[in-house]
Protein backbone atom coordinates (compact mmCIF):
# COMPACT_ATOMS: atom_id res chain seq x y z
CA UNK A 1 0.00 0.00 0.00
CA UNK A 2 2.80 2.36 0.97
CA UNK A 3 4.64 1.54 -2.24
CA UNK A 4 1.48 2.19 -4.24
CA UNK A 5 1.05 5.64 -2.70
CA UNK A 6 4.73 6.34 -3.32
CA UNK A 7 4.37 5.37 -6.98
CA UNK A 8 1.32 7.60 -7.40
CA UNK A 9 3.12 10.56 -5.81
CA UNK A 10 6.18 9.93 -7.98
CA UNK A 11 4.03 9.80 -11.10
CA UNK A 12 2.24 13.04 -10.16
CA UNK A 13 5.54 14.74 -9.41
CA UNK A 14 7.13 13.57 -12.65
CA UNK A 15 4.08 14.64 -14.64
CA UNK A 16 4.10 18.08 -12.99
CA UNK A 17 7.80 18.58 -13.69
CA UNK A 18 7.30 17.41 -17.27
CA UNK A 19 4.37 19.78 -17.77
CA UNK A 20 6.28 22.73 -16.32
CA UNK A 21 9.27 21.83 -18.49
CA UNK A 22 7.13 21.81 -21.62
CA UNK A 23 5.57 25.14 -20.66
CA UNK A 24 8.98 26.69 -20.04
CA UNK A 25 10.32 25.30 -23.31
CA UNK A 26 7.31 26.65 -25.18
CA UNK A 27 7.72 30.08 -23.58
CA UNK A 28 11.43 30.22 -24.42
CA UNK A 29 10.76 29.14 -28.01
CA UNK A 30 8.10 31.84 -28.33
CA UNK A 31 10.16 34.71 -26.92
CA UNK A 32 13.36 33.70 -28.73
CA UNK A 33 11.55 33.32 -32.05
CA UNK A 34 13.19 35.09 -34.98
CA UNK A 35 10.82 37.07 -37.18
CA UNK A 36 9.92 35.63 -40.58
CA UNK A 37 8.59 38.97 -41.83
CA UNK A 38 11.10 39.27 -44.66
CA UNK A 39 9.52 36.16 -46.18
CA UNK A 40 6.75 38.48 -47.36
CA UNK A 41 9.18 40.96 -48.90
CA UNK A 42 9.17 39.28 -52.28
CA UNK A 43 8.62 40.17 -55.90
CA UNK A 44 8.86 43.70 -57.24
CA UNK A 45 8.10 46.51 -54.78
CA UNK A 46 6.07 44.65 -52.10
CA UNK A 47 3.24 46.66 -50.52
CA UNK A 48 1.52 46.59 -47.14
CA UNK A 49 -1.94 47.99 -46.32
CA UNK A 50 -2.41 49.25 -42.75
CA UNK A 51 -5.85 50.32 -41.51
CA UNK A 52 -6.21 53.07 -38.92
CA UNK A 53 -2.76 54.27 -39.98
CA UNK A 54 -2.82 58.02 -39.37
CA UNK A 55 -1.58 57.79 -35.78
CA UNK A 56 -0.96 55.49 -32.81
CA UNK A 57 -0.21 51.80 -33.32
CA UNK A 58 -1.22 51.98 -36.99
CA UNK A 59 1.34 54.68 -37.78
CA UNK A 60 3.98 52.73 -35.85
CA UNK A 61 3.25 49.74 -38.12
CA UNK A 62 3.66 51.99 -41.16
CA UNK A 63 7.06 53.22 -39.97
CA UNK A 64 8.21 49.70 -39.09
CA UNK A 65 7.33 48.33 -42.53
CA UNK A 66 8.93 51.31 -44.30
CA UNK A 67 12.13 50.72 -42.31
CA UNK A 68 12.10 47.11 -43.52
CA UNK A 69 11.88 48.08 -47.18
CA UNK A 70 8.13 47.76 -47.80
CA UNK A 71 5.89 50.31 -49.50
CA UNK A 72 2.77 51.17 -47.52
CA UNK A 73 -0.87 52.09 -48.18
CA UNK A 74 -2.22 54.10 -45.25
CA UNK A 75 -5.92 53.84 -44.50
CA UNK A 76 -7.81 56.53 -42.62
CA UNK A 77 -10.97 58.62 -42.84
CA UNK A 78 -9.37 62.08 -42.88
CA UNK A 79 -7.70 62.77 -46.23
CA UNK A 80 -6.01 65.97 -45.04
CA UNK A 81 -4.48 64.25 -42.02
CA UNK A 82 -3.32 61.30 -44.11
CA UNK A 83 -1.69 63.56 -46.70
CA UNK A 84 0.20 65.39 -43.95
CA UNK A 85 1.41 62.10 -42.46
CA UNK A 86 2.49 60.82 -45.88
CA UNK A 87 4.48 64.02 -46.48
CA UNK A 88 6.38 63.44 -43.24
CA UNK A 89 6.95 59.76 -44.06
CA UNK A 90 8.27 60.52 -47.55
CA UNK A 91 10.87 62.86 -46.04
CA UNK A 92 11.86 60.24 -43.44
CA UNK A 93 11.83 57.20 -45.76
CA UNK A 94 12.74 58.44 -49.27
CA UNK A 95 13.24 54.90 -50.58
CA UNK A 96 9.71 53.78 -49.69
CA UNK A 97 6.48 54.44 -51.57
CA UNK A 98 3.30 55.59 -49.86
CA UNK A 99 -0.34 55.74 -50.92
CA UNK A 100 -3.58 56.49 -49.10
CA UNK A 101 -6.97 54.80 -48.86
CA UNK A 102 -9.63 57.18 -47.54
CA UNK A 103 -12.65 55.35 -46.12
CA UNK A 104 -14.80 55.91 -43.05
CA UNK A 105 -14.73 52.58 -41.21
CA UNK A 106 -17.82 53.59 -39.28
CA UNK A 107 -19.98 53.71 -42.39
CA UNK A 108 -21.44 50.43 -43.73
CA UNK A 109 -20.04 49.32 -47.07
CA UNK A 110 -21.70 51.12 -49.96
CA UNK A 111 -21.87 50.23 -53.66
CA UNK A 112 -18.60 52.08 -54.22
CA UNK A 113 -16.75 50.33 -51.37
CA UNK A 114 -15.41 47.42 -53.42
CA UNK A 115 -14.30 49.68 -56.27
CA UNK A 116 -12.52 52.09 -53.91
CA UNK A 117 -10.59 49.34 -52.12
CA UNK A 118 -9.65 47.37 -55.23
CA UNK A 119 -8.62 50.55 -57.04
CA UNK A 120 -6.21 51.38 -54.19
CA UNK A 121 -4.35 48.05 -54.59
CA UNK A 122 -4.70 47.61 -58.35
CA UNK A 123 -1.38 46.85 -60.01
CA UNK A 124 0.45 46.66 -56.68
CA UNK A 125 2.32 43.67 -55.28
CA UNK A 126 0.28 43.56 -52.05
CA UNK A 127 1.76 40.93 -49.72
CA UNK A 128 0.70 42.09 -46.24
CA UNK A 129 -2.52 43.47 -44.70
CA UNK A 130 -2.65 44.82 -41.13
CA UNK A 131 -6.13 45.23 -39.61
CA UNK A 132 -5.50 47.82 -36.91
CA UNK A 133 -8.54 50.11 -37.07
CA UNK A 134 -10.62 50.15 -33.88
CA UNK A 135 -13.04 52.32 -31.93
CA UNK A 136 -16.66 53.32 -32.38
CA UNK A 137 -16.35 56.22 -34.77
CA UNK A 138 -16.76 58.64 -31.86
CA UNK A 139 -14.04 61.27 -31.23
CA UNK A 140 -13.29 59.82 -27.79
CA UNK A 141 -14.03 56.76 -25.70
CA UNK A 142 -16.54 57.14 -22.87
CA UNK A 143 -16.95 54.54 -20.12
CA UNK A 144 -20.53 53.47 -20.73
CA UNK A 145 -22.52 50.49 -19.54
CA UNK A 146 -24.06 48.43 -22.33
CA UNK A 147 -27.54 49.74 -21.53
CA UNK A 148 -26.24 53.28 -21.89
CA UNK A 149 -25.33 52.87 -25.56
CA UNK A 150 -27.58 54.34 -28.21
CA UNK A 151 -28.45 52.50 -31.42
CA UNK A 152 -25.94 54.70 -33.26
CA UNK A 153 -23.18 53.86 -30.80
CA UNK A 154 -23.91 50.13 -31.03
CA UNK A 155 -23.72 50.29 -34.81
CA UNK A 156 -20.52 52.32 -34.55
CA UNK A 157 -18.69 49.65 -32.55
CA UNK A 158 -19.93 46.90 -34.86
CA UNK A 159 -19.22 48.81 -38.07
CA UNK A 160 -15.67 49.91 -37.22
CA UNK A 161 -14.39 46.79 -35.50
CA UNK A 162 -16.27 43.96 -37.22
CA UNK A 163 -18.08 44.97 -40.40
CA UNK A 164 -15.34 47.12 -41.96
CA UNK A 165 -12.62 44.57 -41.18
CA UNK A 166 -14.75 41.73 -42.54
CA UNK A 167 -15.55 43.52 -45.80
CA UNK A 168 -11.92 44.52 -46.30
CA UNK A 169 -10.82 40.94 -45.68
CA UNK A 170 -13.37 39.68 -48.20
CA UNK A 171 -11.72 41.82 -50.85
CA UNK A 172 -8.06 41.58 -49.93
CA UNK A 173 -7.61 37.95 -48.91
CA UNK A 174 -7.99 36.82 -52.56
CA UNK A 175 -5.38 39.42 -53.51
CA UNK A 176 -2.92 37.97 -50.98
CA UNK A 177 -3.66 34.49 -52.33
CA UNK A 178 -2.63 35.70 -55.77
CA UNK A 179 0.62 37.19 -54.42
CA UNK A 180 1.51 34.43 -51.96
CA UNK A 181 3.24 34.00 -49.66
CA UNK A 182 1.05 36.57 -47.94
CA UNK A 183 0.44 37.79 -44.42
CA UNK A 184 -2.73 39.07 -42.74
CA UNK A 185 -2.48 40.51 -39.22
CA UNK A 186 -5.31 41.48 -36.86
CA UNK A 187 -4.73 43.73 -33.84
CA UNK A 188 -6.92 42.40 -31.04
CA UNK A 189 -7.09 43.04 -27.29
CA UNK A 190 -6.73 41.33 -23.93
CA UNK A 191 -10.43 41.99 -23.32
CA UNK A 192 -11.19 38.79 -25.24
CA UNK A 193 -9.72 36.79 -22.35
CA UNK A 194 -9.84 39.22 -19.44
CA UNK A 195 -13.31 40.73 -19.55
CA UNK A 196 -14.22 43.95 -17.79
CA UNK A 197 -17.27 46.23 -17.54
CA UNK A 198 -17.82 49.23 -19.84
CA UNK A 199 -16.25 47.58 -22.90
CA UNK A 200 -18.97 45.08 -23.81
CA UNK A 201 -19.29 46.02 -27.48
CA UNK A 202 -15.54 46.39 -27.98
CA UNK A 203 -15.01 42.99 -26.33
CA UNK A 204 -17.66 41.32 -28.48
CA UNK A 205 -16.21 42.81 -31.68
CA UNK A 206 -12.66 41.71 -30.82
CA UNK A 207 -13.90 38.17 -30.04
CA UNK A 208 -15.45 38.17 -33.50
CA UNK A 209 -12.16 39.28 -35.07
CA UNK A 210 -10.14 36.62 -33.24
CA UNK A 211 -12.61 33.93 -34.27
CA UNK A 212 -12.41 35.09 -37.87
CA UNK A 213 -8.61 35.01 -37.79
CA UNK A 214 -8.52 31.46 -36.38
CA UNK A 215 -10.95 30.17 -39.01
CA UNK A 216 -9.11 31.90 -41.85
CA UNK A 217 -5.81 30.36 -40.76
CA UNK A 218 -7.37 26.90 -40.90
CA UNK A 219 -9.03 27.60 -44.25
CA UNK A 220 -5.70 28.73 -45.74
CA UNK A 221 -4.12 25.48 -44.60
CA UNK A 222 -7.07 23.43 -45.84
CA UNK A 223 -6.98 24.97 -49.31
CA UNK A 224 -3.18 24.95 -49.58
CA UNK A 225 -2.78 28.74 -49.73
CA UNK A 226 0.45 30.15 -48.32
CA UNK A 227 -1.16 33.03 -46.40
CA UNK A 228 -0.26 33.38 -42.72
CA UNK A 229 -3.06 34.73 -40.49
CA UNK A 230 -2.38 36.01 -36.95
CA UNK A 231 -4.07 38.11 -34.28
CA UNK A 232 -2.10 40.11 -31.72
CA UNK A 233 -3.42 40.46 -28.18
CA UNK A 234 -2.62 43.89 -26.77
CA UNK A 235 -2.74 45.42 -23.34
CA UNK A 236 -2.38 49.13 -22.67
CA UNK A 237 -0.08 50.91 -25.13
CA UNK A 238 0.96 54.55 -24.82
CA UNK A 239 -1.46 56.10 -27.33
CA UNK A 240 -3.79 59.06 -27.21
CA UNK A 241 -6.80 56.78 -27.71
CA UNK A 242 -5.88 54.84 -24.56
CA UNK A 243 -5.45 58.04 -22.58
CA UNK A 244 -1.70 57.44 -22.22
CA UNK A 245 1.27 59.53 -23.33
CA UNK A 246 5.04 59.08 -23.46
CA UNK A 247 5.15 60.03 -19.77
CA UNK A 248 3.21 56.83 -19.00
CA UNK A 249 5.60 54.46 -20.79
CA UNK A 250 6.65 51.58 -18.53
CA UNK A 251 7.30 47.84 -18.64
CA UNK A 252 3.56 47.14 -18.85
CA UNK A 253 2.69 50.21 -20.97
CA UNK A 254 5.04 50.16 -23.98
CA UNK A 255 5.40 52.81 -26.65
CA UNK A 256 3.78 52.11 -30.00
CA UNK A 257 7.22 51.53 -31.53
CA UNK A 258 8.14 48.95 -28.88
CA UNK A 259 4.82 47.13 -29.20
CA UNK A 260 4.94 46.96 -33.00
CA UNK A 261 8.53 45.70 -33.01
CA UNK A 262 7.50 42.93 -30.61
CA UNK A 263 4.51 42.09 -32.81
CA UNK A 264 6.50 41.85 -36.04
CA UNK A 265 9.16 39.79 -34.28
CA UNK A 266 6.50 37.10 -33.72
CA UNK A 267 5.56 36.75 -37.39
CA UNK A 268 6.01 33.12 -38.36
CA UNK A 269 5.73 31.71 -34.84
CA UNK A 270 2.90 29.45 -36.01
CA UNK A 271 0.10 30.37 -33.60
CA UNK A 272 -3.06 32.16 -34.81
CA UNK A 273 -3.21 34.23 -31.58
CA UNK A 274 -0.24 35.63 -29.70
CA UNK A 275 0.55 38.21 -27.01
CA UNK A 276 3.72 39.62 -28.57
CA UNK A 277 4.97 42.12 -25.99
CA UNK A 278 6.61 40.42 -22.99
CA UNK A 279 5.30 42.95 -20.45
CA UNK A 280 1.73 42.22 -21.51
CA UNK A 281 2.45 38.48 -21.68
CA UNK A 282 3.60 38.40 -18.07
CA UNK A 283 0.77 40.68 -16.93
CA UNK A 284 -1.93 38.58 -18.58
CA UNK A 285 -0.31 35.33 -17.50
CA UNK A 286 -0.45 36.41 -13.87
CA UNK A 287 -4.06 37.50 -14.13
CA UNK A 288 -5.14 34.27 -15.84
CA UNK A 289 -3.60 32.22 -13.02
CA UNK A 290 -5.91 33.89 -10.52
CA UNK A 291 -9.28 32.34 -9.68
CA UNK A 292 -12.05 33.94 -11.73
CA UNK A 293 -13.62 35.60 -8.68
CA UNK A 294 -10.30 37.17 -7.66
CA UNK A 295 -9.60 38.37 -11.19
CA UNK A 296 -13.06 39.91 -11.42
CA UNK A 297 -12.60 41.73 -8.11
CA UNK A 298 -9.25 43.09 -9.25
CA UNK A 299 -10.72 44.36 -12.53
CA UNK A 300 -13.66 45.99 -10.77
CA UNK A 301 -11.28 47.82 -8.44
CA UNK A 302 -9.18 48.96 -11.41
CA UNK A 303 -12.26 50.24 -13.22
CA UNK A 304 -13.37 52.11 -10.11
CA UNK A 305 -9.92 53.70 -9.89
CA UNK A 306 -10.14 54.84 -13.52
CA UNK A 307 -13.63 56.26 -12.92
CA UNK A 308 -12.40 58.20 -9.89
CA UNK A 309 -9.50 59.58 -11.92
CA UNK A 310 -11.84 60.75 -14.67
CA UNK A 311 -14.17 62.36 -12.14
CA UNK A 312 -11.29 64.34 -10.62
CA UNK A 313 -10.25 65.70 -14.03
CA UNK A 314 -13.78 66.87 -14.86
Backbone torsions as a table, in degrees:
resi	resn	phi	psi	omega
1	UNK	NA	-45.1	179.9
2	UNK	-62.7	-41.5	179.2
3	UNK	-64.4	-36.7	179.8
4	UNK	-64.3	-43.6	178.2
5	UNK	-64.9	-40.4	178.2
6	UNK	-59.5	-45.0	-179.3
7	UNK	-63.6	-40.2	178.8
8	UNK	-63.4	-45.8	179.9
9	UNK	-62.6	-40.1	179.4
10	UNK	-64.3	-41.1	179.5
11	UNK	-64.8	-43.3	178.6
12	UNK	-63.2	-43.4	179.8
13	UNK	-63.2	-45.1	-180.0
14	UNK	-64.2	-39.5	179.2
15	UNK	-65.0	-41.5	179.8
16	UNK	-64.0	-46.3	178.7
17	UNK	-61.8	-41.8	178.5
18	UNK	-62.5	-42.8	179.4
19	UNK	-63.1	-46.1	179.7
20	UNK	-63.9	-36.2	177.5
21	UNK	-63.6	-43.5	178.3
22	UNK	-63.7	-41.0	179.1
23	UNK	-64.0	-42.9	178.7
24	UNK	-64.5	-43.4	179.0
25	UNK	-62.5	-40.5	178.8
26	UNK	-65.0	-41.4	179.5
27	UNK	-64.9	-42.5	179.3
28	UNK	-64.4	-43.2	178.3
29	UNK	-59.9	-41.4	-178.7
30	UNK	-65.1	-48.8	-174.0
31	UNK	-79.1	-17.8	176.5
32	UNK	-96.9	3.7	-177.9
33	UNK	-60.5	135.3	175.7
34	UNK	-92.7	131.7	-175.8
35	UNK	-58.9	140.2	175.2
36	UNK	-106.6	22.8	-175.6
37	UNK	-59.4	-39.0	-176.2
38	UNK	-64.4	-13.2	175.0
39	UNK	-60.9	-26.5	-177.4
40	UNK	-96.5	5.1	174.3
41	UNK	-96.6	77.5	-175.1
42	UNK	-133.8	165.2	-179.2
43	UNK	73.1	-163.5	-179.1
44	UNK	-93.4	122.0	176.7
45	UNK	49.6	71.7	177.9
46	UNK	-66.4	142.5	-178.3
47	UNK	-119.1	151.4	175.4
48	UNK	-123.9	140.6	172.1
49	UNK	-111.3	125.4	179.9
50	UNK	-118.9	122.9	178.0
51	UNK	-88.1	153.2	-177.2
52	UNK	58.8	48.5	-166.9
53	UNK	-100.8	4.4	-174.3
54	UNK	-80.8	-15.2	177.1
55	UNK	-163.3	-177.4	174.7
56	UNK	59.0	-142.5	-177.2
57	UNK	-62.5	-37.8	-179.9
58	UNK	-59.9	-46.3	179.6
59	UNK	-66.2	-35.1	176.7
60	UNK	-63.6	-38.0	174.6
61	UNK	-62.4	-43.1	179.7
62	UNK	-58.0	-49.5	-179.0
63	UNK	-62.2	-41.7	-178.7
64	UNK	-63.4	-42.9	179.0
65	UNK	-68.3	-39.8	178.4
66	UNK	-62.0	-39.6	177.8
67	UNK	-62.8	-28.9	-177.7
68	UNK	-93.8	12.1	173.1
69	UNK	90.4	10.0	177.4
70	UNK	-90.5	155.0	166.6
71	UNK	-92.1	152.9	-172.3
72	UNK	-134.4	136.2	170.1
73	UNK	-99.4	122.0	-179.5
74	UNK	-98.2	123.4	174.9
75	UNK	-97.2	142.3	174.3
76	UNK	-169.9	175.7	-179.4
77	UNK	-105.1	-10.0	-178.5
78	UNK	-110.6	104.2	-175.4
79	UNK	-62.0	-40.7	-179.0
80	UNK	-62.4	-45.5	179.7
81	UNK	-64.5	-42.0	178.7
82	UNK	-62.6	-43.4	-179.9
83	UNK	-62.0	-38.8	178.1
84	UNK	-65.0	-43.0	179.2
85	UNK	-63.9	-43.0	179.7
86	UNK	-62.0	-40.2	177.5
87	UNK	-58.4	-41.8	179.2
88	UNK	-68.8	-39.0	179.8
89	UNK	-67.2	-40.1	-179.5
90	UNK	-62.8	-35.1	177.8
91	UNK	-71.6	-34.6	-177.6
92	UNK	-81.8	-33.9	-177.8
93	UNK	-127.1	74.2	-175.4
94	UNK	-63.4	-20.7	-178.6
95	UNK	-84.6	-12.9	-176.9
96	UNK	-97.6	153.4	175.8
97	UNK	-103.4	146.2	-179.3
98	UNK	-134.9	140.1	174.2
99	UNK	-134.9	168.2	179.0
100	UNK	-124.6	151.8	173.9
101	UNK	-129.1	107.5	-176.4
102	UNK	-96.6	110.7	178.2
103	UNK	-148.7	139.9	175.2
104	UNK	-87.6	109.5	-177.5
105	UNK	-65.4	-18.4	-179.1
106	UNK	-83.2	-4.9	-179.3
107	UNK	-103.0	127.2	179.0
108	UNK	-54.3	148.6	-177.8
109	UNK	-56.7	129.4	178.3
110	UNK	-100.4	-176.6	179.9
111	UNK	-63.6	-27.5	-177.4
112	UNK	-89.5	-4.3	-175.3
113	UNK	-59.0	-52.8	-178.0
114	UNK	-57.9	-45.7	-177.5
115	UNK	-63.3	-40.1	-178.9
116	UNK	-64.9	-45.7	-178.7
117	UNK	-66.7	-49.3	-176.8
118	UNK	-66.8	-31.7	176.5
119	UNK	-65.3	-35.8	-178.1
120	UNK	-66.7	-28.5	-177.3
121	UNK	-107.6	-0.6	-177.1
122	UNK	-60.2	130.3	177.4
123	UNK	77.9	1.1	-179.4
124	UNK	-101.1	149.7	176.7
125	UNK	-86.8	75.2	-178.5
126	UNK	-78.0	118.8	-178.3
127	UNK	-119.5	-14.2	-177.4
128	UNK	-139.0	138.9	172.6
129	UNK	-128.0	130.6	178.1
130	UNK	-117.1	112.8	177.4
131	UNK	-88.5	97.8	-177.1
132	UNK	-112.6	-21.5	-173.9
133	UNK	-57.4	140.0	-178.8
134	UNK	-153.4	175.5	178.7
135	UNK	110.6	-166.3	-177.7
136	UNK	-123.4	1.9	-175.1
137	UNK	89.2	-9.0	178.0
138	UNK	-82.6	153.4	-179.1
139	UNK	-64.2	-26.7	177.8
140	UNK	-148.5	159.7	-178.4
141	UNK	-89.7	128.2	175.8
142	UNK	-111.9	138.6	177.4
143	UNK	-74.8	106.3	-174.8
144	UNK	-131.9	132.7	172.9
145	UNK	-65.2	156.3	-177.5
146	UNK	-53.9	-43.3	-177.9
147	UNK	-69.1	-10.7	178.4
148	UNK	-91.7	-1.3	179.9
149	UNK	-84.5	136.9	175.1
150	UNK	-81.0	171.0	177.3
151	UNK	-60.5	-39.6	179.8
152	UNK	-63.9	-42.1	179.7
153	UNK	-66.8	-39.5	176.4
154	UNK	-60.1	-47.5	179.1
155	UNK	-62.8	-35.8	179.7
156	UNK	-60.8	-48.0	178.8
157	UNK	-62.0	-42.0	-179.0
158	UNK	-69.4	-44.2	-177.8
159	UNK	-62.8	-48.7	-175.4
160	UNK	-69.7	-49.0	-171.9
161	UNK	-84.7	-33.5	-174.5
162	UNK	-110.8	-56.5	-173.1
163	UNK	-64.9	-48.7	-178.1
164	UNK	-60.9	-46.7	-179.3
165	UNK	-63.1	-39.2	179.3
166	UNK	-64.7	-47.1	-178.8
167	UNK	-65.2	-37.7	178.8
168	UNK	-67.4	-39.4	177.7
169	UNK	-64.1	-40.8	178.0
170	UNK	-55.5	-36.8	-177.5
171	UNK	-85.8	-36.9	-170.0
172	UNK	-95.4	-21.2	177.3
173	UNK	-61.5	-42.9	175.7
174	UNK	-61.6	-31.3	177.5
175	UNK	-66.7	-43.4	177.4
176	UNK	-63.6	-35.7	178.8
177	UNK	-64.4	-32.4	178.2
178	UNK	-75.8	-22.1	-176.4
179	UNK	-111.3	17.3	-171.5
180	UNK	-58.7	150.9	6.7
181	UNK	-70.5	142.6	-179.6
182	UNK	-129.0	166.8	-176.0
183	UNK	-139.4	129.6	176.1
184	UNK	-125.9	121.3	-176.4
185	UNK	-115.5	138.7	177.2
186	UNK	-119.5	128.4	175.7
187	UNK	-90.5	114.9	-178.5
188	UNK	-109.0	-153.5	-175.8
189	UNK	-153.8	155.5	178.1
190	UNK	-65.3	-14.9	-178.8
191	UNK	-63.3	-17.3	178.4
192	UNK	-70.2	-23.8	179.1
193	UNK	-111.8	-33.2	-177.6
194	UNK	-115.5	89.0	-172.6
195	UNK	-79.5	148.8	-178.5
196	UNK	-144.9	159.6	177.7
197	UNK	-71.3	163.3	175.8
198	UNK	77.0	-2.5	179.1
199	UNK	-127.9	35.6	-174.5
200	UNK	-60.6	-48.0	-177.1
201	UNK	-71.2	-38.9	176.4
202	UNK	-62.5	-44.1	179.1
203	UNK	-61.8	-46.2	-179.7
204	UNK	-61.6	-42.2	-179.1
205	UNK	-65.9	-40.4	-179.9
206	UNK	-69.9	-34.1	173.9
207	UNK	-61.8	-39.2	177.0
208	UNK	-61.1	-46.2	-177.5
209	UNK	-63.6	-42.9	179.5
210	UNK	-65.4	-39.7	177.1
211	UNK	-63.1	-41.0	177.9
212	UNK	-61.7	-45.0	-178.5
213	UNK	-61.6	-43.4	-179.5
214	UNK	-62.7	-43.3	179.8
215	UNK	-66.4	-41.4	179.9
216	UNK	-63.1	-39.7	178.9
217	UNK	-60.1	-43.3	180.0
218	UNK	-68.2	-38.0	179.9
219	UNK	-66.9	-36.6	177.5
220	UNK	-64.3	-39.6	178.2
221	UNK	-68.6	-41.2	-178.6
222	UNK	-61.9	-40.6	-175.8
223	UNK	-92.0	-0.2	176.5
224	UNK	77.5	18.8	178.6
225	UNK	-88.8	134.9	-178.7
226	UNK	-88.5	68.1	177.2
227	UNK	-126.0	115.1	179.2
228	UNK	-83.1	133.8	179.8
229	UNK	-123.7	127.2	-178.6
230	UNK	-140.3	151.1	169.3
231	UNK	-121.9	140.0	-179.1
232	UNK	-105.0	124.4	175.8
233	UNK	-86.2	125.4	-178.3
234	UNK	-114.6	151.9	167.6
235	UNK	-104.8	-148.3	179.1
236	UNK	-76.1	129.2	175.9
237	UNK	-120.6	147.9	-176.6
238	UNK	-72.9	84.9	177.2
239	UNK	-131.1	159.6	178.8
240	UNK	-63.1	-37.1	-177.8
241	UNK	-66.8	-24.5	178.1
242	UNK	-92.0	-0.4	-179.5
243	UNK	78.3	16.7	-179.4
244	UNK	-115.1	153.3	177.9
245	UNK	-128.4	-176.5	179.7
246	UNK	-60.8	-27.5	179.1
247	UNK	-66.2	-19.3	-177.7
248	UNK	-94.6	-1.3	-176.6
249	UNK	-63.0	130.6	180.0
250	UNK	-152.2	-172.7	179.8
251	UNK	-62.8	-34.3	-179.0
252	UNK	-98.2	-7.6	176.9
253	UNK	-126.3	84.7	-176.6
254	UNK	-76.8	164.0	170.9
255	UNK	-73.0	164.6	178.7
256	UNK	-62.4	-37.0	-179.8
257	UNK	-63.9	-44.0	179.6
258	UNK	-64.9	-43.3	-179.7
259	UNK	-63.7	-46.2	-177.1
260	UNK	-65.5	-39.2	176.6
261	UNK	-59.7	-44.5	178.8
262	UNK	-61.9	-40.0	-179.3
263	UNK	-64.4	-48.4	-177.8
264	UNK	-69.3	-25.8	176.0
265	UNK	-66.7	-20.4	-177.8
266	UNK	-94.2	0.2	177.7
267	UNK	-62.0	128.8	179.9
268	UNK	94.0	2.8	-178.0
269	UNK	-71.1	-19.6	173.4
270	UNK	102.1	-13.4	-178.9
271	UNK	-96.2	142.8	-179.8
272	UNK	-76.3	-14.8	-179.0
273	UNK	-140.9	122.2	-178.8
274	UNK	-136.4	154.0	169.3
275	UNK	-105.3	98.4	-167.6
276	UNK	-73.9	-35.5	-175.0
277	UNK	-85.5	127.9	-171.8
278	UNK	-63.1	-34.0	178.0
279	UNK	-62.7	-41.9	176.0
280	UNK	-68.2	-40.1	-177.8
281	UNK	-59.4	-44.8	178.9
282	UNK	-69.1	-40.9	179.9
283	UNK	-61.4	-48.2	-178.8
284	UNK	-69.3	-37.8	179.9
285	UNK	-60.5	-42.0	177.8
286	UNK	-63.4	-44.9	-177.8
287	UNK	-65.8	-36.4	-178.8
288	UNK	-73.3	-18.0	176.9
289	UNK	-78.8	-18.3	-179.3
290	UNK	-73.6	151.2	171.6
291	UNK	-59.5	151.2	-176.2
292	UNK	-56.6	-40.2	-178.0
293	UNK	-65.9	-37.5	179.7
294	UNK	-70.0	-39.9	178.6
295	UNK	-64.0	-41.5	179.2
296	UNK	-63.2	-42.4	179.4
297	UNK	-63.2	-40.3	178.9
298	UNK	-63.2	-44.2	-179.8
299	UNK	-65.3	-39.7	178.7
300	UNK	-63.8	-38.7	177.3
301	UNK	-66.8	-39.7	178.4
302	UNK	-63.5	-42.3	179.1
303	UNK	-63.3	-41.6	178.2
304	UNK	-61.7	-38.3	179.2
305	UNK	-64.6	-41.8	178.3
306	UNK	-64.3	-43.1	178.1
307	UNK	-59.7	-43.5	179.8
308	UNK	-64.0	-37.3	178.9
309	UNK	-66.4	-38.7	178.0
310	UNK	-66.1	-41.8	-179.7
311	UNK	-62.0	-36.6	179.8
312	UNK	-69.1	-32.0	-179.0
313	UNK	-76.9	-23.5	-175.8
314	UNK	-80.8	NA	NA
